[in-house]
Amino acid sequence: MRDRSLTLIANPVAGGGRGRRSLDAACAELERLGARFSAVTATSGEHAIELAREAVGAGAETVVAVGGDGHVGSLAGVMRDTDTPLAIVPAGRGNDLARVLGIPTDPAAAARLALGGEPRPLDVGEVGGVPFLGIASVGFDSEANRIANESRHRGDAVYLYAALRALAGWRHARFEVTVDGSPHAFTGYTVAVANSKAYGGGMLLVPHAVLDDRRLDVLMVHEHSRLRWLATVPRVFRGTHVGDPRAHFLTAQVVEVSADRPFTVYADGEPIGELPVTVRLAERQVRIVAPAVGAAQ
């Protein structure tokens, strides 16, 4: 193991309390290994960002995010302005970034990776200057994310539950999307701007998206019936919906999105902006500690 000092920053309420349990398990493993580390818990997203800045200022060699995708994305926004790498102990409901990168879900194994793994540069997206690592989406996804965040359900199934609830009351929206200066208008479900390929607890929404290719992938889901939407869901979990004429894919550096009614933009499972928004690829990458085998997907 590398002799690397770690600062663990936990969201204790992530995953319905999984954050606190994962922090305890990670610390126990690091103590067993004789590692140099400290651990703190955040009381809010803003507090987590403040703690990350303090850790960097105090000379932490690696900051470790113990929490879900939203917590990781917030800390990544701090780390990309530094040379300090970010490691992950997955402790949320979806953990999609860790899933894509192959980071272990077991907190002890993730702690060992944080101590001995190699950092690799990954892209960062921005919505109005607010960073994200996964997928920023709006429209139908706004309703589904809101329901998931308000739900008492735990585990990956909460996202499917939320999507079915959202579908029951959904009415199609009219979107105006400008992709690298080229206008697109359509009526339908969703606009998604992807840095990564997965969201919602393993749904491969944009299966060809790559975390380090210096581009964003855009998906526009055009109108179709609720019955057809239900039939498509299993295909999205496998990523086999690509090629469906109702799913229009593009690539971009800058994407502007507006709609005929208000929507909240969600990214990494968290609200990140209100329409209209500009989504862009950030100028600086973040270094994430991940398994050495296999490139970022």
Residue frames as qw, qx, qy, qz and C-alpha x, y, z in Angstrom:
[[0.000, 0.888, 0.461, 0.000, 0.00, 0.00, 0.00],
 [0.336, 0.570, -0.049, 0.748, 1.15, 3.50, -0.73],
 [0.355, -0.403, -0.503, 0.677, 1.89, 5.62, 2.33],
 [0.019, -0.440, -0.353, -0.826, -0.82, 8.12, 1.49],
 [0.059, 0.219, 0.595, -0.771, -2.66, 10.30, 4.00],
 [0.121, -0.462, -0.739, -0.476, -6.43, 10.27, 3.58],
 [0.214, 0.092, 0.396, -0.888, -9.17, 12.61, 4.71],
 [0.046, -0.389, -0.894, -0.217, -12.56, 10.90, 4.69],
 [0.264, 0.066, 0.138, -0.952, -15.54, 13.23, 4.35],
 [0.011, 0.282, 0.958, 0.048, -18.85, 11.47, 4.93],
 [0.468, -0.225, -0.172, -0.837, -22.45, 12.27, 4.24],
 [0.162, -0.108, 0.899, -0.392, -23.83, 10.32, 7.21],
 [0.593, 0.316, 0.464, -0.578, -27.43, 10.25, 5.96],
 [0.403, 0.409, -0.617, -0.538, -26.56, 8.96, 2.48],
 [0.484, 0.036, -0.849, -0.209, -28.41, 5.80, 1.54],
 [0.701, -0.530, -0.265, -0.397, -30.72, 6.04, 4.54],
 [0.630, -0.702, 0.316, -0.101, -27.86, 5.91, 7.05],
 [0.950, 0.176, 0.028, 0.258, -25.52, 3.81, 4.96],
 [0.347, 0.791, -0.251, 0.437, -23.05, 6.71, 4.90],
 [0.423, -0.714, 0.439, -0.344, -22.37, 6.47, 8.63],
 [0.934, -0.166, 0.315, -0.026, -22.06, 2.67, 8.56],
 [0.810, 0.499, -0.019, 0.308, -19.74, 2.81, 5.56],
 [0.078, 0.840, -0.359, 0.399, -17.57, 5.44, 7.26],
 [0.673, -0.554, 0.439, -0.216, -17.21, 3.25, 10.33],
 [0.958, 0.091, 0.251, 0.107, -16.29, 0.20, 8.22],
 [0.605, 0.699, -0.130, 0.358, -13.78, 2.15, 6.10],
 [0.155, -0.817, 0.419, -0.365, -12.11, 3.63, 9.17],
 [0.842, -0.364, 0.384, -0.105, -11.86, 0.22, 10.81],
 [0.905, 0.326, 0.117, 0.248, -10.10, -1.14, 7.72],
 [0.355, 0.800, -0.233, 0.422, -7.71, 1.80, 7.53],
 [0.481, -0.713, 0.427, -0.280, -6.86, 1.38, 11.21],
 [0.952, -0.096, 0.289, 0.041, -6.16, -2.30, 10.59],
 [0.769, 0.515, 0.036, 0.378, -3.79, -1.34, 7.77],
 [0.560, -0.476, -0.068, 0.675, -2.02, 1.26, 9.90],
 [0.356, 0.589, 0.346, 0.638, -2.93, 4.01, 7.43],
 [0.156, -0.237, -0.232, 0.930, -2.63, 7.71, 8.10],
 [0.102, -0.505, -0.622, -0.589, -6.12, 9.18, 7.93],
 [0.137, 0.160, 0.481, -0.851, -8.70, 11.44, 9.49],
 [0.058, -0.452, -0.826, -0.330, -12.48, 11.29, 9.20],
 [0.150, 0.188, 0.280, -0.929, -15.12, 14.01, 9.41],
 [0.183, 0.534, 0.820, 0.089, -18.86, 14.10, 8.80],
 [0.003, -0.152, -0.222, -0.963, -20.68, 16.84, 6.93],
 [0.208, 0.415, 0.661, -0.590, -23.94, 18.36, 8.09],
 [0.524, 0.732, 0.231, -0.370, -24.92, 19.60, 4.61],
 [0.774, 0.483, 0.203, 0.355, -23.68, 19.77, 1.06],
 [0.153, 0.917, -0.156, 0.335, -22.20, 23.19, 1.69],
 [0.581, -0.705, 0.400, -0.071, -20.46, 21.92, 4.79],
 [0.913, 0.037, 0.327, 0.243, -18.96, 19.02, 2.81],
 [0.559, 0.719, 0.030, 0.411, -17.50, 21.47, 0.30],
 [0.194, -0.897, 0.281, -0.282, -16.06, 23.56, 3.13],
 [0.801, -0.449, 0.396, 0.038, -14.52, 20.48, 4.74],
 [0.858, 0.329, 0.215, 0.330, -12.96, 19.46, 1.42],
 [0.301, 0.855, -0.123, 0.403, -11.37, 22.87, 0.99],
 [0.468, -0.779, 0.369, -0.194, -10.02, 22.71, 4.53],
 [0.922, -0.148, 0.326, 0.144, -8.60, 19.23, 3.91],
 [0.710, 0.565, 0.067, 0.415, -6.77, 20.38, 0.81],
 [0.017, 0.894, -0.213, 0.395, -5.45, 23.42, 2.64],
 [0.655, -0.629, 0.396, -0.136, -4.21, 21.19, 5.45],
 [0.073, 0.595, -0.776, -0.197, -2.23, 19.05, 3.01],
 [0.807, 0.064, 0.540, -0.231, -4.42, 15.96, 2.62],
 [0.134, -0.339, 0.771, 0.522, -2.89, 13.79, -0.08],
 [0.202, -0.241, -0.817, -0.484, -6.24, 12.22, -0.99],
 [0.452, -0.016, 0.328, -0.829, -9.77, 13.26, -0.09],
 [0.068, -0.142, -0.979, -0.133, -12.25, 10.38, 0.19],
 [0.498, -0.123, -0.073, -0.855, -15.95, 10.97, -0.45],
 [0.012, 0.140, 0.970, -0.198, -18.08, 8.61, 1.65],
 [0.406, 0.431, 0.370, -0.716, -21.57, 8.94, 0.27],
 [0.648, 0.515, 0.561, -0.003, -23.66, 8.87, -2.87],
 [0.559, 0.422, 0.364, 0.614, -23.21, 10.32, -6.33],
 [0.012, -0.933, -0.185, -0.307, -24.34, 13.80, -5.33],
 [0.582, -0.773, 0.165, 0.191, -21.81, 13.94, -2.49],
 [0.733, -0.063, 0.386, 0.556, -19.06, 12.73, -4.82],
 [0.393, 0.679, 0.347, 0.514, -19.99, 15.34, -7.42],
 [0.227, -0.967, -0.056, -0.101, -19.86, 18.16, -4.88],
 [0.631, -0.627, 0.313, 0.333, -16.40, 17.20, -3.67],
 [0.692, 0.247, 0.420, 0.533, -15.20, 16.68, -7.23],
 [0.197, 0.907, 0.208, 0.309, -16.05, 20.32, -7.85],
 [0.400, -0.882, 0.237, 0.079, -13.53, 21.26, -5.15],
 [0.761, -0.294, 0.461, 0.349, -10.86, 18.77, -6.18],
 [0.673, 0.554, 0.324, 0.369, -10.78, 19.80, -9.84],
 [0.097, 0.962, -0.094, 0.239, -9.32, 23.15, -8.80],
 [0.463, -0.717, 0.521, -0.019, -6.43, 21.36, -7.05],
 [0.453, 0.445, -0.765, -0.112, -3.90, 18.59, -7.67],
 [0.361, -0.201, 0.799, -0.438, -5.45, 16.50, -4.89],
 [0.336, -0.068, -0.841, -0.420, -7.11, 13.28, -6.04],
 [0.629, -0.169, 0.246, -0.718, -10.56, 12.18, -4.91],
 [0.154, 0.031, -0.987, -0.031, -11.34, 8.61, -3.83],
 [0.618, -0.215, -0.188, -0.733, -14.80, 7.12, -3.28],
 [0.071, 0.054, 0.953, -0.290, -16.40, 4.89, -0.68],
 [0.337, -0.279, -0.543, -0.717, -19.85, 4.31, -2.24],
 [0.039, -0.222, -0.801, 0.555, -22.64, 4.80, 0.30],
 [0.389, 0.156, -0.011, -0.908, -25.63, 6.17, -1.59],
 [0.746, 0.249, 0.475, -0.394, -28.68, 4.56, -3.14],
 [0.776, 0.612, -0.022, -0.148, -27.53, 4.49, -6.76],
 [0.546, -0.574, 0.501, 0.348, -23.71, 4.71, -6.64],
 [0.787, 0.590, 0.181, -0.011, -23.67, 4.87, -10.42],
 [0.255, 0.861, -0.439, 0.038, -20.26, 6.53, -10.78],
 [0.415, -0.494, 0.758, -0.096, -18.62, 3.87, -8.61],
 [0.827, 0.227, 0.499, -0.125, -20.47, 1.21, -10.59],
 [0.655, 0.753, -0.061, -0.007, -19.13, 2.54, -13.91],
 [0.123, 0.808, -0.558, 0.145, -15.57, 2.89, -12.57],
 [0.818, 0.040, -0.568, 0.080, -15.53, -0.54, -10.94],
 [0.054, -0.472, 0.571, -0.670, -15.03, 0.83, -7.42],
 [0.327, -0.190, -0.916, 0.130, -16.01, -1.83, -4.84],
 [0.455, -0.619, -0.264, -0.583, -19.29, -1.38, -2.99],
 [0.773, -0.443, -0.372, 0.260, -17.80, -2.99, 0.12],
 [0.108, -0.981, 0.093, -0.131, -16.49, -0.08, 2.23],
 [0.677, -0.560, 0.394, 0.268, -13.39, -1.95, 3.43],
 [0.713, 0.231, 0.456, 0.480, -12.40, -2.83, -0.14],
 [0.264, 0.882, 0.200, 0.335, -13.12, 0.73, -1.26],
 [0.388, -0.898, 0.197, 0.069, -10.92, 2.06, 1.56],
 [0.740, -0.263, 0.452, 0.422, -8.06, -0.19, 0.44],
 [0.553, 0.567, 0.386, 0.472, -8.46, 1.14, -3.10],
 [0.041, -0.987, -0.058, -0.146, -8.43, 4.73, -1.80],
 [0.558, -0.729, 0.333, 0.215, -5.13, 3.99, -0.07],
 [0.569, -0.302, 0.633, 0.430, -3.38, 2.12, -2.85],
 [0.598, 0.594, 0.516, 0.151, -5.13, 2.92, -6.13],
 [0.376, -0.046, 0.282, 0.881, -3.98, 5.21, -8.89],
 [0.259, 0.667, 0.300, -0.630, -5.80, 8.46, -9.71],
 [0.380, 0.244, 0.651, 0.610, -7.00, 8.99, -13.26],
 [0.114, 0.226, 0.008, -0.967, -8.34, 12.17, -14.86],
 [0.179, 0.527, 0.825, 0.096, -12.07, 12.26, -15.57],
 [0.018, 0.418, 0.304, 0.856, -14.18, 14.94, -17.21],
 [0.010, -0.431, -0.615, 0.660, -16.50, 17.23, -15.27],
 [0.051, 0.602, 0.565, 0.562, -19.73, 18.73, -16.53],
 [0.062, -0.192, -0.366, 0.908, -21.27, 21.98, -15.35],
 [0.032, -0.708, -0.645, -0.284, -24.83, 23.27, -15.13],
 [0.122, -0.934, -0.098, -0.321, -24.63, 27.00, -14.69],
 [0.129, 0.704, -0.549, 0.432, -21.17, 26.55, -13.18],
 [0.703, -0.393, 0.473, -0.357, -22.27, 23.82, -10.73],
 [0.170, 0.437, -0.858, -0.210, -20.23, 20.62, -11.34],
 [0.892, -0.032, 0.286, -0.349, -21.51, 17.11, -11.99],
 [0.205, -0.439, 0.841, 0.240, -19.86, 13.83, -12.97],
 [0.427, 0.198, 0.882, -0.011, -22.75, 11.67, -14.18],
 [0.107, 0.441, 0.684, 0.571, -25.85, 12.69, -16.13],
 [0.148, 0.278, 0.274, -0.909, -27.74, 15.99, -15.97],
 [0.022, -0.345, -0.835, -0.429, -31.35, 15.50, -17.05],
 [0.227, 0.206, 0.262, -0.915, -34.60, 17.41, -17.15],
 [0.539, -0.023, -0.479, -0.692, -38.25, 16.87, -17.97],
 [0.861, -0.253, -0.361, -0.253, -39.74, 13.51, -17.04],
 [0.685, 0.066, -0.535, 0.490, -36.53, 12.82, -15.13],
 [0.054, -0.395, 0.312, -0.862, -37.17, 15.89, -13.00],
 [0.730, -0.339, -0.028, -0.593, -40.40, 14.39, -11.68],
 [0.916, -0.051, -0.395, 0.050, -38.86, 10.94, -11.20],
 [0.477, 0.257, -0.498, 0.677, -35.86, 12.33, -9.29],
 [0.309, -0.419, 0.235, -0.821, -38.08, 14.44, -7.06],
 [0.867, -0.264, -0.145, -0.397, -40.23, 11.42, -6.18],
 [0.830, 0.087, -0.462, 0.299, -37.15, 9.26, -5.54],
 [0.255, 0.346, -0.452, 0.782, -35.62, 11.85, -3.22],
 [0.484, -0.349, 0.195, -0.779, -38.88, 12.15, -1.26],
 [0.852, -0.104, -0.439, -0.266, -39.41, 8.41, -1.03],
 [0.592, -0.593, 0.489, -0.242, -38.78, 6.32, 2.06],
 [0.982, 0.181, 0.040, 0.032, -37.86, 3.38, -0.15],
 [0.315, -0.732, 0.549, 0.252, -34.20, 2.34, -0.23],
 [0.638, -0.048, 0.707, 0.302, -32.05, 0.54, -2.77],
 [0.112, -0.109, 0.594, 0.789, -31.89, 0.66, -6.54],
 [0.047, 0.503, 0.838, 0.206, -35.61, -0.16, -6.89],
 [0.018, -0.682, -0.371, 0.630, -36.53, 3.30, -5.63],
 [0.028, 0.391, -0.382, -0.837, -35.67, 4.78, -9.04],
 [0.108, -0.196, -0.860, -0.459, -37.94, 2.38, -10.89],
 [0.107, -0.618, -0.721, 0.294, -40.70, 3.07, -8.37],
 [0.036, -0.611, -0.090, 0.785, -40.23, 6.81, -8.85],
 [0.044, 0.165, -0.616, -0.769, -40.28, 6.53, -12.64],
 [0.114, -0.399, -0.880, -0.231, -43.55, 4.59, -12.58],
 [0.099, -0.688, -0.520, 0.497, -45.10, 7.16, -10.24],
 [0.024, -0.501, 0.190, 0.844, -43.94, 10.00, -12.48],
 [0.006, 0.060, 0.794, 0.605, -45.28, 8.26, -15.58],
 [0.014, 0.563, 0.818, -0.116, -48.80, 8.12, -14.18],
 [0.033, 0.857, 0.332, -0.393, -49.12, 11.91, -14.17],
 [0.377, -0.312, 0.391, 0.780, -46.79, 12.84, -17.00],
 [0.525, 0.792, 0.293, -0.106, -47.77, 15.15, -19.87],
 [0.736, 0.240, 0.184, 0.606, -45.30, 15.77, -22.67],
 [0.193, -0.811, -0.003, 0.552, -43.23, 18.95, -22.68],
 [0.613, 0.756, 0.057, 0.221, -41.95, 21.07, -25.55],
 [0.651, -0.541, 0.160, 0.508, -38.17, 21.43, -25.37],
 [0.452, 0.874, -0.153, 0.090, -35.82, 23.86, -27.12],
 [0.802, -0.419, 0.260, 0.336, -32.28, 22.46, -27.17],
 [0.413, 0.866, -0.282, -0.018, -29.25, 24.14, -28.71],
 [0.911, -0.227, 0.226, 0.259, -26.35, 21.72, -29.22],
 [0.532, -0.254, 0.318, 0.743, -23.08, 23.50, -29.97],
 [0.095, 0.367, -0.178, -0.908, -25.05, 26.27, -31.64],
 [0.244, -0.092, -0.780, -0.569, -27.40, 23.98, -33.59],
 [0.494, -0.084, 0.335, -0.798, -31.09, 24.35, -32.56],
 [0.276, -0.140, -0.934, -0.181, -33.36, 21.36, -31.96],
 [0.477, -0.108, 0.282, -0.825, -37.01, 21.52, -30.91],
 [0.424, -0.092, -0.872, -0.228, -39.17, 18.55, -29.98],
 [0.655, -0.392, 0.123, -0.634, -42.06, 17.38, -27.83],
 [0.762, 0.059, -0.643, 0.036, -41.46, 14.50, -25.48],
 [0.791, -0.508, -0.329, 0.086, -40.09, 13.23, -22.22],
 [0.676, -0.635, 0.095, 0.361, -36.52, 14.14, -21.42],
 [0.482, 0.781, -0.317, 0.238, -33.32, 15.93, -22.28],
 [0.826, -0.508, 0.118, 0.214, -30.22, 14.33, -20.78],
 [0.370, 0.820, -0.408, 0.159, -26.63, 15.55, -21.03],
 [0.954, -0.294, 0.010, 0.059, -24.28, 12.73, -20.09],
 [0.036, 0.778, -0.625, 0.060, -20.70, 12.68, -18.92],
 [0.265, -0.221, 0.931, -0.114, -21.12, 9.08, -17.73],
 [0.327, -0.037, -0.781, -0.531, -23.29, 6.28, -19.10],
 [0.405, -0.380, -0.831, 0.037, -25.37, 5.27, -16.08],
 [0.226, -0.278, 0.312, -0.880, -27.86, 6.77, -13.67],
 [0.738, -0.196, -0.038, -0.645, -30.84, 5.70, -11.57],
 [0.698, -0.338, 0.596, -0.210, -29.19, 2.72, -9.94],
 [0.501, -0.166, 0.794, 0.301, -27.71, 1.07, -13.02],
 [0.604, 0.691, 0.375, -0.127, -29.82, 2.29, -15.94],
 [0.516, -0.148, 0.435, 0.723, -27.51, 2.57, -18.97],
 [0.320, 0.805, 0.309, -0.394, -29.18, 5.67, -20.33],
 [0.437, 0.835, -0.299, -0.150, -26.27, 6.63, -22.61],
 [0.943, -0.221, 0.207, 0.140, -24.27, 3.40, -22.86],
 [0.740, 0.436, 0.035, 0.510, -21.66, 4.88, -25.22],
 [0.116, -0.948, 0.133, -0.265, -20.80, 7.83, -22.94],
 [0.800, 0.060, -0.330, 0.496, -17.18, 7.80, -21.72],
 [0.456, -0.833, -0.213, 0.231, -15.94, 9.61, -18.64],
 [0.437, -0.619, 0.260, 0.598, -12.68, 10.85, -20.12],
 [0.571, 0.375, 0.546, 0.485, -13.38, 11.54, -23.81],
 [0.149, -0.295, 0.017, 0.944, -13.62, 15.35, -23.43],
 [0.273, -0.180, -0.474, -0.818, -17.18, 15.52, -24.72],
 [0.442, 0.114, 0.595, -0.662, -20.77, 15.38, -23.53],
 [0.040, -0.197, -0.891, -0.408, -23.39, 13.06, -24.97],
 [0.387, 0.096, 0.171, -0.901, -26.90, 14.45, -25.46],
 [0.009, 0.275, 0.951, 0.141, -30.09, 12.38, -25.46],
 [0.398, 0.070, 0.053, -0.913, -33.48, 13.75, -26.45],
 [0.148, 0.208, 0.965, -0.052, -36.40, 11.36, -25.84],
 [0.285, -0.072, -0.352, -0.889, -39.30, 12.19, -28.16],
 [0.620, -0.049, 0.338, -0.706, -42.96, 11.61, -27.40],
 [0.446, 0.003, -0.850, -0.281, -44.48, 8.13, -27.41],
 [0.687, -0.477, -0.306, -0.454, -47.17, 6.32, -25.43],
 [0.495, -0.593, 0.518, -0.367, -46.92, 5.30, -21.79],
 [0.971, -0.002, 0.222, -0.095, -47.23, 1.67, -22.84],
 [0.760, 0.541, -0.196, 0.302, -44.24, 1.96, -25.18],
 [0.053, -0.764, 0.470, -0.438, -42.30, 3.75, -22.42],
 [0.769, -0.396, 0.424, -0.269, -42.94, 0.82, -20.08],
 [0.963, 0.243, 0.088, 0.077, -41.80, -1.62, -22.76],
 [0.504, 0.728, -0.296, 0.358, -38.56, 0.34, -23.18],
 [0.460, -0.783, 0.337, -0.247, -37.52, 0.35, -19.51],
 [0.909, -0.238, 0.309, 0.149, -35.91, -3.14, -19.52],
 [0.736, 0.529, 0.074, 0.416, -33.94, -2.14, -22.62],
 [0.016, 0.901, -0.222, 0.372, -32.58, 0.96, -20.85],
 [0.708, -0.603, 0.365, -0.048, -31.19, -1.21, -18.04],
 [0.862, 0.021, 0.382, 0.333, -29.31, -3.18, -20.72],
 [0.115, -0.617, 0.315, 0.713, -28.46, -0.16, -22.87],
 [0.358, 0.166, 0.809, 0.435, -30.17, -1.72, -25.91],
 [0.263, 0.802, 0.460, -0.276, -32.52, 1.21, -26.55],
 [0.091, -0.592, 0.388, 0.701, -29.86, 2.90, -28.69],
 [0.059, 0.028, 0.809, 0.584, -31.19, 2.96, -32.23],
 [0.107, 0.653, 0.728, -0.179, -34.80, 3.54, -31.21],
 [0.248, 0.516, 0.327, 0.752, -36.01, 6.41, -33.45],
 [0.346, -0.861, -0.285, -0.242, -37.58, 8.11, -30.42],
 [0.638, -0.662, 0.083, 0.385, -34.17, 8.39, -28.74],
 [0.531, 0.799, -0.034, 0.281, -32.06, 11.00, -30.53],
 [0.736, -0.495, 0.048, 0.460, -28.35, 11.09, -29.59],
 [0.415, 0.845, -0.109, 0.318, -25.81, 13.86, -30.27],
 [0.708, -0.270, -0.215, 0.616, -22.44, 14.96, -28.85],
 [0.063, 0.913, 0.112, 0.388, -21.49, 18.45, -27.73],
 [0.441, 0.109, -0.425, 0.783, -19.33, 20.75, -25.67],
 [0.146, 0.103, 0.329, -0.927, -22.13, 23.22, -24.82],
 [0.146, -0.439, -0.836, -0.294, -25.87, 22.48, -24.55],
 [0.209, -0.035, 0.239, -0.948, -28.60, 25.05, -23.86],
 [0.174, -0.357, -0.911, -0.109, -31.98, 23.76, -22.69],
 [0.310, 0.026, 0.264, -0.913, -35.35, 25.43, -22.17],
 [0.011, -0.319, -0.942, -0.102, -38.94, 24.15, -22.09],
 [0.228, -0.499, -0.415, -0.726, -42.53, 25.28, -22.24],
 [0.629, -0.707, -0.158, -0.281, -42.93, 24.96, -18.46],
 [0.185, -0.768, 0.556, -0.259, -40.65, 25.10, -15.40],
 [0.958, -0.045, -0.276, 0.065, -38.42, 22.11, -14.64],
 [0.462, -0.770, 0.438, 0.039, -35.65, 21.42, -12.16],
 [0.665, 0.516, -0.539, 0.029, -32.47, 19.98, -13.62],
 [0.817, -0.500, 0.281, -0.063, -31.09, 17.00, -11.68],
 [0.600, 0.568, -0.551, 0.117, -27.57, 15.62, -11.85],
 [0.333, 0.223, -0.821, 0.406, -26.01, 12.85, -9.78],
 [0.373, -0.472, -0.795, 0.078, -29.42, 12.48, -8.11],
 [0.232, -0.535, -0.383, 0.716, -29.51, 16.07, -6.81],
 [0.275, 0.905, 0.324, 0.023, -31.25, 19.29, -7.97],
 [0.610, -0.180, 0.173, 0.752, -28.64, 21.38, -9.74],
 [0.038, -0.139, 0.213, 0.966, -30.50, 24.15, -11.56],
 [0.421, 0.590, 0.561, -0.401, -33.76, 25.49, -13.00],
 [0.472, 0.415, 0.547, 0.553, -34.59, 25.90, -16.67],
 [0.797, 0.572, -0.177, 0.078, -33.38, 27.55, -18.78],
 [0.655, -0.618, 0.356, 0.250, -29.82, 26.28, -18.28],
 [0.539, 0.701, -0.464, -0.051, -26.51, 25.97, -20.09],
 [0.903, -0.310, 0.282, 0.093, -24.65, 22.69, -19.68],
 [0.464, 0.788, -0.405, 0.021, -21.01, 22.61, -20.67],
 [0.902, -0.013, -0.260, 0.345, -17.88, 20.52, -20.37],
 [0.410, -0.891, 0.088, 0.172, -15.70, 22.01, -17.67],
 [0.413, 0.810, -0.407, 0.088, -12.20, 23.16, -18.54],
 [0.045, -0.549, 0.789, -0.271, -10.50, 21.17, -15.77],
 [0.757, -0.093, -0.626, -0.162, -10.68, 17.47, -15.09],
 [0.593, -0.610, 0.377, -0.365, -10.77, 15.82, -11.68],
 [0.367, 0.370, -0.851, 0.062, -8.45, 12.97, -10.67],
 [0.826, -0.285, 0.098, -0.476, -10.46, 10.02, -9.30],
 [0.176, -0.401, 0.896, -0.073, -8.84, 7.00, -7.64],
 [0.867, 0.185, 0.019, -0.462, -10.20, 3.96, -9.47],
 [0.872, -0.123, 0.452, 0.144, -9.13, 0.40, -10.31],
 [0.119, -0.591, 0.557, 0.571, -6.18, 0.22, -12.67],
 [0.307, 0.114, 0.886, 0.330, -7.72, -2.50, -14.85],
 [0.212, 0.669, 0.679, 0.213, -9.90, -1.16, -17.66],
 [0.145, 0.199, 0.080, 0.966, -10.28, 2.39, -18.92],
 [0.265, 0.296, 0.430, -0.810, -12.96, 4.78, -17.70],
 [0.159, 0.360, 0.860, 0.326, -16.26, 3.81, -19.27]]
